[in-house]
Amino acid sequence: PFDCGARASVKLCYLGRHSIYGDTLGSMMIVVIPLALLPLAVSTRPSVPSPHRLRFSPRIHSLYRGGGRHGSMVVGNHETGAMDSSSTISATSTSSSSSPLKGRQPSAVVVGGGPGGLAASIMLAEKGYDVKVLEKREAVTYEPTRAYLYLIDARGQKFTERFNLTDKLKRKGVSSLNYTIARVYPDKRGTTRSVPPMLSPDRKASYWISRYEMLKLLTEKAEEYPNIEIHYGSSFTTIDAKGDQALVSAGDLEFTPDLIVGADGVASKVREVCAELSGDHEGFEPIKYPSASSNLRYKMITLPPRFPLNKEERSEGRQAYAIYSKVKDPKKKGKLGLLPVAQEDSPRTANIIQKPDHVIWDMKDGDQVMAWLSENFPHIPIADIVSKEEAAAFASERGGQFPDPQYTKRIQATIGANAQGEKGTTCVLVGDSIHAFPPDLGQGVNAALDDVCDFEAALDAAAEAKTGVKDQTAILKTAAQSYEKLRVPESEGLIKVMQIGFPYQYGQDPLAEKLWMVNFVLRSFVLSKILPRVFYPAAVIMLQDATLRYSEVWRRAQQTTRRLFAFLGLGAALVFFRQFMPLLLA
């Protein structure tokens, strides 16, 4: 939460790639040049006024252990349980539950039971689809290695409001307008507390919610639909396109659906199959962009609820924490970051995010981890917070790595169609399958929910445009093509915004961190306030406005950059002529 770090920017602009140094220079010169010209103006015209998988320790393992039963499980009016894991259309659906495949109940297979997959299954079930969800995990349980926190903003809330989930989200989450940040220092500063900066006072509240609680929320909603079945422990195998309809296989399970939804993540197998069967490998191949936060590695260490900060004080669930290191060596020092949770009895996960050459990745056992923690954080009682078992589990886990920002230009295909393009099964992708990036701006889950809302709008538009059409496959095909036309530009805009938005919060480069902050402040609180019709605030501010599409945020950010450099060139020309014109005339 706005503990920013930085390294050289790799943003793309209309002139190509440029660094945070040049971008900041452009912002600064818009302020500096008028000040530099002021004395000249006064001397010549004096009368003119100047105008941001680990296992449990045994003592806290039981807290979230019983989240669901293992094995293949059906959700609906059957066995229930918690879960693991060319037309213009509106982004907001106003449809009823009517299905585009009139005359019979259409069917869909959703591959992946994460937030995007569950959201898609709920939307399709509402429209009358018979939905099968394939989820490789055995059940929904608290997973320390995936104990992320999501920030559900106004974009994500379009989905929760559509399906009456916002009230539950508010109860299970922590409002972005109602929490504090505690910074714990190893020096005389001790612990300081502050309210997060309100960058846009009129913005809608966002909500921090753990991945586990978000999956529970969506699973409970799915249980309301008798036409949703979730098959746990079922890993997607392949798609056979020999017949008129594609055959989806997952172990012993086989389905011939009208629609396949690939929600199986950045390494999507559904996307690979679509590329193979469609023959468009280039279209389905992710296009990758560099980022200041790409390839940073991360691990999570589990801390007990209300862990002690010192002899007198314990942590609070609704408070975020940044615990700073005493060590100065960049390759040895660390920082523990904890986001707020609504459940006071919930374990806390501390994020450790470092460059690949950090010593943390070479630690082989729990003793080395405990020694590193004690050296970095002597100001908190590490021995009372982290057990030996937890330290050993942390050392044994490989951790994860932030991906390059990436998206695909193809996000749909018709599989199994004959030479005339008739029949066949429609396949669409959502979530990380079509756009993946580091978690800098908290847009992963929001973008996935936005995908689902846009696909619903495409289904509605196709059904309305083809009223009375008997070839129902054509309706799904039209909807998928419209969804692709709408969503691909948004994915591209989002990926490019990720390069410039907030990639400097991990302490990679202190100098670049300061320059990024200067650029951020000048754009957001100086230039856009003085000349709001000319300059827009930083992208991280604009993203908080859910009425702006990702592509529009990117367009405005680039427009501001172009205008900055145009003003910079104009200012430099004015200075030149003021200084050297008399000499030339003489």
Residue pairs with C-beta under 8 A, 6 or more apart in sequence:
1 52
1 181
1 196
1 320
1 322
1 339
2 52
2 181
2 196
2 197
2 505
3 52
3 183
3 322
3 335
3 337
3 505
4 52
4 502
4 504
4 505
4 513
4 516
4 517
5 504
5 505
5 506
5 507
5 508
5 509
5 510
5 513
6 20
6 292
6 503
6 504
6 505
6 508
6 509
6 510
6 511
6 512
6 513
6 514
6 515
6 516
6 517
7 292
7 504
7 508
7 509
7 512
8 19
8 20
8 21
8 292
8 509
8 512
9 18
9 19
9 20
9 21
9 23
9 292
9 499
9 500
9 503
9 512
9 516
10 17
10 19
10 289
10 290
10 291
10 292
10 499
11 17
11 18
11 20
11 23
11 496
11 499
11 500
12 289
12 496
12 499
13 558
13 561
13 562
14 558
14 561
14 562
15 565
20 292
20 504
20 512
20 515
20 516
20 519
21 512
21 515
23 500
23 519
23 561
23 564
24 515
24 516
24 518
24 519
24 522
25 568
26 561
26 564
26 565
26 568
27 518
27 519
27 522
27 523
27 527
27 564
28 518
28 522
29 564
29 567
29 568
29 571
30 522
30 527
30 564
30 567
30 568
30 571
31 522
31 526
31 527
33 567
33 568
33 571
33 572
33 574
33 575
34 571
36 575
37 571
37 574
37 575
37 578
38 50
40 578
41 48
41 50
42 50
52 197
52 502
52 505
52 540
53 143
53 144
53 145
53 146
53 397
54 144
54 145
54 299
54 300
54 301
54 302
54 390
54 393
54 394
54 397
55 61
55 144
55 302
55 389
55 390
55 393
56 63
56 65
56 144
56 302
56 347
56 390
57 302
57 304
57 386
57 387
57 389
57 390
57 393
58 387
58 389
59 304
59 387
60 302
60 304
60 305
60 347
63 142
63 305
63 345
63 346
63 347
64 141
64 142
64 212
64 346
64 347
65 141
65 142
66 141
67 82
67 84
67 139
67 140
67 141
67 142
67 212
67 216
68 81
68 82
68 83
68 84
68 139
68 140
68 141
68 232
69 81
69 139
70 138
70 139
70 232
70 233
71 138
71 139
71 232
71 233
72 231
72 232
72 233
72 234
73 79
73 80
73 81
73 83
73 139
73 230
73 231
73 232
74 80
74 229
74 230
74 231
75 81
75 83
75 133
75 219
75 222
75 223
75 228
75 229
75 230
76 223
76 225
76 226
76 227
76 228
76 229
77 226
78 229
80 223
81 139
81 140
82 139
82 140
82 141
82 215
82 216
82 219
83 113
83 118
83 135
83 139
83 140
83 215
83 216
83 218
83 219
83 222
83 230
83 232
84 113
84 135
84 137
84 138
84 139
84 140
84 141
84 143
84 215
84 232
85 112
85 113
85 114
85 135
85 136
85 137
85 140
85 215
86 481
86 482
86 485
87 461
87 462
87 465
87 478
87 482
89 454
89 457
89 458
89 460
89 461
89 482
89 486
90 457
90 461
91 158
91 450
91 453
91 454
91 457
91 486
91 549
92 158
92 453
92 457
93 162
93 453
93 456
93 457
93 460
94 460
95 127
95 456
95 459
95 460
97 126
97 127
97 128
98 127
98 128
98 463
99 105
99 106
99 127
99 128
99 129
99 463
100 106
100 127
100 459
100 462
100 463
100 466
100 472
100 475
100 476
100 479
101 258
101 472
101 475
101 476
102 472
103 472
105 128
105 129
105 130
105 227
106 128
106 129
106 130
106 258
106 259
106 472
107 129
107 130
107 131
107 132
107 255
107 256
107 257
107 258
107 259
108 121
108 124
108 129
108 130
108 131
108 132
108 257
108 258
108 259
108 260
108 261
109 131
109 132
109 133
109 134
109 248
109 255
109 257
109 259
109 260
109 261
110 117
110 120
110 121
110 124
110 131
110 132
110 133
110 134
110 260
110 261
110 263
111 117
111 134
111 236
111 248
111 250
111 260
111 261
111 262
111 263
111 264
111 269
111 270
112 133
112 134
112 135
112 236
112 262
112 263
112 264
112 265
112 431
112 433
113 133
113 134
113 135
113 137
113 215
113 230
113 232
113 263
114 215
114 263
114 265
114 431
114 448
115 150
115 211
115 214
115 215
115 218
115 431
115 445
115 448
115 449
116 263
116 430
116 431
116 432
116 445
116 448
116 449
116 451
116 452
117 133
117 135
117 261
117 263
117 264
117 430
117 431
118 133
118 215
118 218
118 219
118 221
118 222
119 159
119 218
119 448
119 449
119 452
120 261
120 263
120 430
120 452
120 455
121 131
121 133
121 222
121 228
121 230
121 261
122 163
122 218
122 221
122 222
122 225
122 228
123 163
123 452
123 455
123 456
124 131
124 259
124 261
125 131
125 222
125 225
125 227
125 228
126 163
126 225
127 456
127 459
128 227
129 227
129 258
129 259
130 227
131 225
131 227
131 228
131 229
132 229
132 231
132 253
132 255
132 257
133 222
133 228
133 229
133 230
133 231
134 231
134 234
134 235
134 236
134 248
134 250
134 253
135 230
135 231
135 232
135 233
135 234
136 233
136 234
136 235
136 236
137 232
137 233
138 232
138 233
139 232
140 212
140 215
140 216
140 219
141 212
142 212
142 347
143 211
143 212
144 300
144 302
144 347
144 349
144 393
145 300
145 397
146 211
147 210
147 211
147 212
147 300
147 302
147 347
147 349
148 210
148 211
148 439
149 208
149 209
149 210
149 211
149 339
149 340
149 341
150 156
150 208
150 209
150 210
150 211
150 214
150 442
150 444
150 445
151 176
151 206
151 207
151 208
151 442
151 446
152 160
152 169
152 173
152 206
152 207
152 209
152 214
152 445
152 446
152 449
153 204
153 206
153 442
153 446
153 543
153 544
153 546
154 203
154 204
154 206
154 544
154 545
154 546
155 443
155 446
155 447
155 449
155 450
155 546
156 445
156 446
156 449
156 450
157 166
157 169
157 204
157 546
158 449
158 450
158 453
158 546
159 165
159 449
159 450
159 452
159 453
160 166
160 169
160 449
162 453
162 456
163 221
165 217
165 218
165 221
168 217
168 220
169 207
169 209
169 217
170 207
171 342
172 209
172 213
172 214
172 216
172 217
172 342
172 343
173 207
173 208
173 209
173 213
173 342
174 207
174 208
174 209
174 318
174 340
174 341
174 342
175 205
175 206
175 207
176 196
176 205
176 206
176 207
176 208
177 198
177 205
178 205
178 318
179 196
179 208
179 318
179 319
179 320
179 340
180 193
180 194
180 195
180 196
180 318
180 319
180 320
181 193
181 194
181 195
181 196
181 319
181 320
181 321
181 322
182 191
182 192
182 193
182 319
182 320
182 321
182 322
183 191
183 192
183 193
183 194
183 321
183 322
183 324
184 190
184 191
184 309
184 321
184 322
184 323
184 324
184 379
184 380
185 191
185 192
185 324
185 379
186 324
186 325
186 326
186 377
186 378
186 379
187 326
191 309
191 313
193 319
196 320
199 524
199 540
199 541
199 544
200 541
200 544
200 545
203 544
203 545
204 546
206 442
208 339
208 340
208 341
208 342
209 217
209 342
210 341
210 343
210 346
213 342
213 343
214 445
219 230
222 228
222 230
231 250
231 253
234 250
234 251
234 253
235 250
235 251
236 248
236 249
236 250
236 264
236 269
236 270
237 249
237 250
237 251
238 249
238 269
238 273
239 246
239 247
239 248
239 249
239 260
239 270
239 273
239 277
239 415
239 427
240 246
240 247
240 249
241 247
241 277
241 415
241 416
241 424
241 425
242 416
243 256
243 416
244 416
244 418
244 423
244 424
245 256
245 257
245 258
245 416
245 423
245 424
245 425
246 256
246 257
246 260
246 415
246 416
246 424
246 425
246 427
247 254
247 255
247 256
248 254
248 255
248 256
248 257
248 260
256 425
257 425
258 425
258 426
258 472
258 473
258 476
259 425
259 426
259 427
259 428
259 476
260 270
260 415
260 425
260 426
260 427
260 428
261 427
261 428
261 429
261 430
262 268
262 269
262 270
262 271
262 274
262 427
262 428
262 429
262 430
262 433
263 429
263 430
263 431
263 433
263 448
264 270
264 433
265 431
265 432
265 433
265 436
266 403
266 406
266 432
266 433
266 436
268 429
268 432
268 433
270 427
270 429
270 433
271 284
271 408
271 429
271 433
271 434
272 284
273 415
274 284
274 410
274 412
274 413
274 415
274 427
274 429
275 281
275 283
275 284
275 285
275 410
277 413
277 415
278 284
278 410
278 413
278 414
278 415
280 410
280 413
283 408
283 409
283 410
284 408
284 410
285 408
286 406
286 407
286 408
286 436
287 406
287 407
287 408
287 409
287 495
288 404
288 405
288 406
289 404
289 405
289 406
289 495
289 496
289 498
289 499
290 404
290 499
291 402
291 404
291 405
291 437
291 438
291 440
291 498
291 499
291 503
292 499
292 503
292 504
292 508
292 512
293 402
293 438
293 440
293 503
293 504
293 505
293 506
293 508
294 402
294 403
294 404
294 405
294 438
295 356
295 401
295 402
295 404
296 353
296 354
296 355
296 356
296 401
296 402
296 438
296 506
296 508
297 353
297 354
297 355
297 356
297 358
297 361
297 399
297 400
297 401
297 402
298 351
298 352
298 353
298 354
298 399
298 400
298 401
298 402
299 352
299 360
299 394
299 397
299 399
299 400
300 349
300 350
300 351
300 352
301 336
301 349
301 350
301 352
301 386
301 390
301 394
302 347
302 348
302 349
302 350
302 390
303 315
303 338
303 347
303 348
303 349
303 350
303 385
303 386
304 347
304 348
304 385
305 317
305 344
305 345
305 346
305 347
305 348
306 314
306 315
306 316
306 317
306 344
307 314
307 315
307 348
307 384
307 385
308 314
308 315
308 380
308 381
308 384
308 385
309 315
309 380
310 379
310 380
310 381
311 381
315 321
315 338
315 348
316 344
317 340
317 341
317 342
317 343
317 344
317 346
317 348
318 340
318 341
318 342
319 340
320 337
320 338
320 339
320 340
321 336
321 337
321 338
321 350
322 335
322 336
322 337
322 338
323 335
323 336
323 337
323 338
323 350
323 377
323 380
324 335
325 333
325 334
325 335
325 376
325 377
326 375
326 376
326 377
326 378
326 379
327 333
327 334
327 375
327 376
330 507
331 355
331 357
331 358
331 359
332 358
332 359
332 372
332 375
332 376
333 376
334 352
334 354
334 358
334 360
334 372
334 376
335 352
335 507
336 350
336 351
336 352
336 377
337 350
337 351
337 353
338 348
338 349
338 350
338 351
341 348
352 360
353 506
354 360
354 361
354 506
355 508
356 401
359 372
360 372
361 399
363 369
363 372
363 395
364 395
365 392
365 395
366 388
366 389
366 390
366 391
366 392
366 393
366 394
366 395
367 391
368 395
369 386
369 391
369 392
369 394
369 395
370 382
370 383
370 386
370 388
370 391
373 382
373 386
373 391
374 382
374 383
402 438
402 439
403 436
403 437
403 438
404 437
405 436
405 437
405 438
405 495
405 496
405 498
405 499
406 435
406 436
406 437
406 495
407 434
407 435
407 436
407 488
407 491
407 492
407 494
407 495
408 429
408 433
408 434
408 435
408 488
408 491
409 488
410 484
411 428
411 429
411 433
411 434
411 483
411 484
411 487
411 488
411 491
412 426
412 427
412 428
412 429
412 480
412 481
412 483
412 484
413 426
413 427
413 480
414 421
414 424
414 425
414 426
414 427
414 473
414 477
414 480
415 424
415 425
415 426
415 427
416 423
416 424
416 425
417 423
417 424
418 424
421 477
422 471
422 473
423 473
424 473
424 477
426 473
426 476
426 477
426 479
426 480
427 480
428 455
428 480
428 483
428 484
430 448
430 451
430 452
430 455
431 444
431 447
431 448
431 451
432 444
432 448
434 451
434 487
434 491
435 447
435 491
435 494
435 495
436 444
437 443
437 444
437 494
437 495
437 498
438 498
438 503
440 498
440 501
440 502
440 503
440 505
441 497
441 498
441 501
441 502
441 540
441 543
443 494
443 498
443 543
447 491
447 494
447 550
450 490
451 487
454 483
454 486
454 487
454 490
455 479
455 483
455 487
457 486
458 479
458 480
458 482
458 483
458 486
459 476
459 479
461 479
461 482
462 475
462 476
462 478
462 479
462 482
463 475
463 479
465 478
466 474
466 475
466 478
469 475
489 551
490 549
490 550
490 551
491 550
492 551
492 554
493 549
493 550
493 551
493 552
493 553
493 554
493 555
494 550
494 554
496 554
497 539
497 543
497 550
497 553
497 554
497 557
500 539
500 557
501 538
501 539
501 540
501 543
502 540
504 512
504 513
504 516
507 513
519 538
520 538
520 540
523 535
523 536
523 537
523 538
523 560
524 537
524 538
524 541
525 537
527 534
527 535
527 560
527 564
528 535
528 536
528 537
534 563
535 560
535 563
535 564
536 542
536 556
536 557
536 559
536 560
538 557
539 553
539 554
539 557
542 548
542 553
542 556
542 557
543 553
548 556
